[in-house]
Amino acid sequence: NVEGTREIITDGITGLLATTDSQSLKTNILKLINDSWLQDKLRQKARQLVIDNFSLKTQINKEIAIYENLVG
C-alpha cells in the first residue's frame, strides 16, 4: 500500500494492498491461496482495468487526443 500502487489497485477489487510488514504480506498471500473465488475476481477485474486503461490501443488514442487538443 504505497503511493503509485494504491492509485492503480483498488483493495479487494483489482488486487490486495498490504503494508510492508511481514504479517500483512502473509495475511494477503494466505487469503489468496485459500480463496479461489477471490483469485478469479481479482484476476478478472485487474485484467479489465489494464485493457481499459493501459492497452496499446488506449494509449494511442490518448496520444492522438493530446495532439488534437494541441492543434485546435
C-alpha positions in Angstrom: 0.0 0.0 0.0 2.3 2.7 -1.3 1.9 5.8 -3.4 1.5 4.9 -7.0 0.3 1.4 -6.3 -2.9 2.5 -4.5 -3.7 4.8 -7.3 -4.0 1.8 -9.7 -5.1 -1.0 -7.4 -8.4 -0.9 -5.6 -8.0 -3.1 -2.5 -10.2 -6.1 -2.7 -11.4 -5.3 -6.3 -8.3 -5.2 -8.6 -5.8 -6.6 -6.1 -4.9 -6.7 -2.5 -2.9 -3.9 -0.8 -0.6 -4.8 2.0 1.7 -2.8 4.2 5.4 -3.6 4.2 5.3 -5.6 7.4 5.6 -9.4 7.0 2.3 -10.1 8.8 0.3 -8.0 6.3 2.0 -9.7 3.4 1.4 -13.1 4.9 -2.2 -12.4 5.5 -2.9 -11.4 1.9 -0.9 -14.3 0.5 -2.8 -16.8 2.6 -6.1 -15.0 1.7 -5.4 -15.6 -2.0 -4.1 -19.1 -1.6 -7.3 -20.2 0.3 -9.9 -18.4 -1.8 -10.1 -19.4 -5.4 -13.2 -17.2 -5.9 -11.2 -14.1 -4.8 -8.4 -15.1 -7.1 -10.8 -15.2 -10.1 -12.5 -11.9 -9.1 -9.2 -10.1 -8.7 -7.8 -11.6 -11.9 -10.9 -10.6 -14.0 -11.1 -7.0 -12.6 -7.4 -6.4 -12.9 -7.3 -7.6 -16.4 -10.2 -5.4 -17.4 -8.5 -2.4 -15.7 -5.4 -3.0 -17.8 -7.4 -3.4 -21.0 -9.4 -0.3 -20.3 -6.6 2.0 -19.2 -3.2 0.7 -20.4 -3.7 -1.3 -23.6 -1.7 -0.2 -26.7 -5.0 1.0 -28.4 -6.0 3.1 -25.3 -2.5 4.7 -25.1 -2.5 5.5 -28.8 -6.0 7.1 -28.5 -4.8 9.2 -25.6 -1.8 10.4 -27.6 -4.0 11.2 -30.6 -6.3 13.2 -28.3 -3.4 15.2 -26.9 -2.2 16.1 -30.4 -5.7 17.0 -31.5 -6.0 19.3 -28.5 -2.7 21.0 -29.3 -3.7 21.6 -32.9 -7.0 23.1 -32.0 
